[in-house]
Amino acid sequence: MSTSRNYVMGLFKEESAVVSALEALKKSQWKLHRVHGPYPSEKILHALKFKKSKVGYFTLIGGITGLVTGFVVPIFTSVQWDLIVSGKPIIAPIPFFVVGYELTILFGVLGTVLGLLLNAGIPEFKSLTLYDERCSGEHFGIIAACDPGGESGLTSFFEEQGGEVRRFDETDSKQPTT
């Protein structure tokens, strides 16, 4: 059973007003949906209190996979071809360190990129319908969700925090909340 939600955006010019509105929104009954801003802000990121990223695990798994691949593939190839040169051993581990090192870096980078894409939800196939162009200029926008009929309370909340208010109608809010 899907519950419908309505969205209201509070637009602020001051970064400190956004931080205080986010703190007050956490203690309220409304659910934070998204924050938009004209530039990245450390204060806002700190107020949002994101969980620690899991991208490092992707990097670690990619690096380990690259190291193992860098040893297994050359060893397998050497055993299959049996080319004995000047009495040297077929499986000589010292040259395989170079291949293992290079593949550790390559697979670690690929794991990092994959982790960034998966954790950030990129690409986002749904369109950005809950957006105001003023957030690309000089305003910060906080979008919060409320139950149907609760828009007036959320509107007054943003006005008490010192922000302008923009409501989104039912056709704008067809995207699911994250």
C-alpha positions as CSV (number, residue, x, y, z in Angstrom):
1,M,0.0,0.0,0.0
2,S,1.5,3.3,-1.1
3,T,1.0,6.4,0.9
4,S,0.9,9.7,-1.0
5,R,3.1,12.5,0.2
6,N,3.1,16.2,-0.6
7,Y,6.3,18.2,-0.9
8,V,7.0,21.7,0.3
9,M,10.3,23.6,-0.4
10,G,11.7,26.2,1.9
11,L,14.1,28.6,0.1
12,F,16.8,30.4,2.2
13,K,19.4,32.9,1.2
14,E,21.6,32.4,4.4
15,E,23.6,29.3,5.0
16,S,23.1,29.6,8.7
17,A,19.3,29.7,8.3
18,V,19.5,26.4,6.4
19,V,21.5,24.8,9.1
20,S,19.0,25.9,11.8
21,A,16.1,24.8,9.7
22,L,17.6,21.4,9.2
23,E,18.1,21.0,12.9
24,A,14.5,22.0,13.6
25,L,13.2,19.8,10.8
26,K,14.9,16.7,12.4
27,K,12.9,17.3,15.6
28,S,9.6,17.8,13.8
29,Q,7.1,15.4,12.3
30,W,8.0,16.1,8.7
31,K,10.5,14.1,6.7
32,L,13.5,15.6,4.9
33,H,13.5,14.7,1.3
34,R,16.4,16.6,-0.3
35,V,18.5,19.7,0.0
36,H,19.6,21.9,-2.9
37,G,22.2,24.6,-2.9
38,P,24.1,26.9,-5.3
39,Y,27.5,25.6,-3.9
40,P,28.7,22.8,-1.6
41,S,28.5,23.7,2.0
42,E,30.5,22.0,4.9
43,K,28.0,23.4,7.5
44,I,25.0,21.9,5.7
45,L,26.8,18.6,5.2
46,H,27.7,18.5,8.9
47,A,24.0,19.3,9.8
48,L,22.8,16.5,7.6
49,K,25.0,14.0,9.4
50,F,25.4,11.5,6.6
51,K,26.5,7.9,7.4
52,K,30.1,6.9,6.6
53,S,30.6,6.0,3.0
54,K,31.0,2.4,1.9
55,V,33.1,3.3,-1.1
56,G,36.3,2.2,0.6
57,Y,35.0,-1.4,0.7
58,F,34.6,-1.3,-3.0
59,T,38.2,-0.1,-3.4
60,L,39.5,-2.8,-1.0
61,I,37.6,-5.6,-2.8
62,G,38.7,-4.2,-6.2
63,G,42.4,-4.0,-5.1
64,I,42.4,-7.6,-3.7
65,T,40.7,-8.9,-6.8
66,G,43.3,-7.1,-8.9
67,L,46.2,-8.5,-6.9
68,V,44.9,-12.1,-7.1
69,T,44.2,-11.7,-10.8
70,G,47.7,-10.3,-11.3
71,F,49.2,-13.5,-9.9
72,V,46.7,-16.1,-11.1
73,V,46.5,-15.2,-14.8
74,P,50.3,-15.1,-15.4
75,I,50.9,-18.2,-13.4
76,F,48.1,-20.0,-15.3
77,T,49.5,-18.7,-18.6
78,S,53.1,-19.8,-17.7
79,V,51.9,-23.3,-16.8
80,Q,49.9,-23.7,-20.0
81,W,52.8,-22.7,-22.3
82,D,55.8,-24.3,-20.6
83,L,58.4,-22.1,-22.1
84,I,61.7,-22.9,-20.3
85,V,64.2,-20.2,-20.9
86,S,67.9,-20.7,-19.8
87,G,66.8,-23.1,-17.0
88,K,64.7,-20.5,-15.2
89,P,61.6,-21.8,-13.3
90,I,58.3,-21.7,-15.1
91,I,56.6,-20.0,-12.2
92,A,58.9,-17.1,-11.2
93,P,57.0,-15.0,-8.7
94,I,59.2,-11.9,-8.9
95,P,58.1,-10.8,-12.4
96,F,54.5,-11.4,-11.4
97,F,54.6,-8.7,-8.7
98,V,54.7,-6.1,-11.4
99,V,51.5,-7.4,-13.0
100,G,49.9,-7.9,-9.6
101,Y,50.8,-4.3,-8.6
102,E,49.4,-2.8,-11.8
103,L,46.2,-4.8,-11.6
104,T,45.8,-3.9,-8.0
105,I,45.8,-0.2,-8.9
106,L,43.5,-0.7,-11.9
107,F,40.9,-2.8,-10.2
108,G,41.0,-0.6,-7.1
109,V,40.2,2.5,-9.3
110,L,37.5,0.6,-11.1
111,G,36.1,-0.6,-7.7
112,T,36.1,3.0,-6.5
113,V,34.3,4.3,-9.5
114,L,31.7,1.5,-9.3
115,G,31.2,2.2,-5.5
116,L,30.7,5.9,-6.2
117,L,28.1,5.3,-8.9
118,L,26.2,2.7,-6.8
119,N,26.2,4.6,-3.5
120,A,25.4,8.0,-5.1
121,G,22.5,6.5,-7.1
122,I,24.0,7.6,-10.4
123,P,22.6,7.6,-13.0
124,E,19.3,8.8,-11.7
125,F,16.8,7.8,-14.3
126,K,13.9,9.8,-12.8
127,S,13.7,13.4,-13.7
128,L,14.4,16.1,-11.2
129,T,10.8,17.4,-10.7
130,L,11.1,18.8,-7.2
131,Y,13.5,21.6,-8.0
132,D,13.4,25.4,-8.1
133,E,15.8,27.3,-10.5
134,R,16.6,29.8,-7.7
135,C,18.7,27.0,-6.1
136,S,21.2,27.4,-8.9
137,G,21.7,31.1,-8.1
138,E,21.6,32.4,-4.6
139,H,19.1,30.3,-2.7
140,F,19.4,27.1,-0.7
141,G,16.3,24.8,-0.9
142,I,15.1,22.3,1.7
143,I,12.4,19.9,0.4
144,A,10.3,18.2,3.1
145,A,7.5,15.7,2.7
146,C,4.3,15.8,4.6
147,D,1.1,13.8,4.6
148,P,-1.8,15.1,2.5
149,G,-3.4,18.0,4.3
150,G,-0.3,18.9,6.3
151,E,1.1,21.4,3.8
152,S,-0.1,24.4,5.8
153,G,1.8,23.3,8.9
154,L,5.0,22.6,6.9
155,T,4.5,26.0,5.1
156,S,4.3,27.8,8.4
157,F,7.3,25.9,9.7
158,F,9.5,27.1,6.8
159,E,8.1,30.7,7.2
160,E,8.9,30.7,10.9
161,Q,12.5,29.6,10.0
162,G,12.8,32.7,7.7
163,G,12.4,31.1,4.3
164,E,10.3,31.6,1.3
165,V,7.9,28.7,0.5
166,R,7.2,26.8,-2.7
167,R,4.6,24.1,-2.8
168,F,4.7,21.2,-5.3
169,D,1.4,19.9,-6.6
170,E,0.5,16.2,-7.1
171,T,1.8,16.0,-10.7
172,D,5.3,17.3,-9.5
173,S,5.6,14.7,-6.7
174,K,5.2,11.5,-8.6
175,Q,8.8,10.4,-7.8
176,P,9.3,8.2,-4.8
177,T,11.1,9.5,-1.7
178,T,14.6,8.3,-1.0
